Amino acid sequence: MSTLRLLLVFSLVSASALAAHPSRDRASEPIALEKKSSARTALLDVEGVRCGACSLRIRKALKKLDGVEAVRAGKSKKRVLVDYDSKKTSPSQIAARVEKTGFGCRVAGDRGR
């Protein structure tokens, strides 16, 4: 009988502890499926950018490309960060658009956001 009481007390204490800290009871929570984001950022090395007008030409050309969300030029104006949707475009397509604008370009990096 004392074992049964001990078990009952332990159950009540455990239940109240879980109620006080619901984050500890992960078994009863539904599992959220992680969605893979298609948002990425490409880093481009651009040659021939000499002024703000050059940077503006590149930004305007890239913003017309479907899937490009944002374009940021680095302080040296030789580096450009492009936020894009990988389902709609790719770093090579972005670099090709920069080259079509009249500047040399290579993809220096690509990462998820």
ZIZIDA-V546889 format. One record per backbone hydrogen bond with DSSP energy under -1.0 kcal/mol. NH is the residue of the N-H (numbers start at 1). CO is the residue of the C=O. E is the energy in kcal/mol with one decimal. If there is no record, write none. Layout:
# ZIZIDA-V546889
nh->NH co->CO e->E
nh->NH co->CO e->E
This chain:
# ZIZIDA-V546889
nh->5 co->1 e->-2.0
nh->6 co->2 e->-2.4
nh->7 co->3 e->-2.3
nh->8 co->4 e->-2.3
nh->9 co->5 e->-2.8
nh->10 co->6 e->-2.5
nh->11 co->7 e->-2.2
nh->12 co->8 e->-2.2
nh->13 co->9 e->-2.5
nh->14 co->10 e->-2.5
nh->15 co->11 e->-2.4
nh->16 co->12 e->-2.2
nh->17 co->13 e->-2.1
nh->18 co->14 e->-2.2
nh->19 co->15 e->-1.9
nh->20 co->16 e->-1.8
nh->21 co->17 e->-1.5
nh->24 co->21 e->-1.7
nh->25 co->22 e->-1.0
nh->26 co->24 e->-1.4
nh->40 co->84 e->-2.8
nh->41 co->111 e->-3.1
nh->42 co->82 e->-2.9
nh->43 co->109 e->-2.9
nh->44 co->80 e->-2.9
nh->45 co->106 e->-2.7
nh->46 co->78 e->-3.3
nh->47 co->104 e->-2.9
nh->55 co->51 e->-1.6
nh->56 co->52 e->-2.3
nh->57 co->53 e->-2.2
nh->58 co->54 e->-2.1
nh->59 co->55 e->-2.7
nh->60 co->56 e->-2.6
nh->61 co->57 e->-2.2
nh->62 co->58 e->-2.5
nh->63 co->59 e->-2.3
nh->65 co->62 e->-1.2
nh->68 co->65 e->-2.0
nh->69 co->83 e->-3.1
nh->70 co->83 e->-1.5
nh->72 co->81 e->-2.9
nh->74 co->79 e->-3.8
nh->77 co->74 e->-1.3
nh->80 co->44 e->-2.3
nh->81 co->72 e->-3.4
nh->82 co->42 e->-2.6
nh->83 co->70 e->-2.4
nh->84 co->40 e->-2.8
nh->85 co->67 e->-2.3
nh->86 co->38 e->-3.4
nh->88 co->85 e->-1.9
nh->89 co->85 e->-1.8
nh->94 co->90 e->-2.1
nh->95 co->91 e->-2.7
nh->96 co->92 e->-2.1
nh->97 co->93 e->-1.7
nh->98 co->94 e->-1.8
nh->99 co->95 e->-2.4
nh->100 co->96 e->-2.2
nh->101 co->97 e->-1.1
nh->102 co->99 e->-1.3
nh->103 co->98 e->-1.4
nh->104 co->47 e->-1.3
nh->106 co->45 e->-1.9
nh->108 co->43 e->-3.0
nh->109 co->43 e->-1.5
nh->111 co->41 e->-2.4
nh->113 co->39 e->-1.8
